[in-house]
Amino acid sequence: MTGAGGVTLPRHIDWGPHYIYDLADEADFRLMYERVIREAQTRDDLNAYLHATSLRQVWQQLFLPLPVRTAWEVRFPELRESGTTTAAA
């Protein structure tokens, strides 16, 4: 699910204090995904910071506004479907 290394998101995605997300830390990994999903402005942003397999694995654990979660699940039904197995595990 998580990789090694750190990521600093660009200011247009994460405008808070300078923060390096430690991808080996599950909480940091999920927080980075939440920020990217909520704040990305372009498809390039999404492609640069999200990985499809990892997203499916953590989807149900992400804290997202309901309209955001719903829009993503409508566009990518496999997220909703993968969440069923994740939630049951």
Helices and strands as residue ranges (DSSP letters): E 6-8, E 20-22, H 26-39, H 43-49, H 52-58, G 59-61, H 66-75, H 77-88
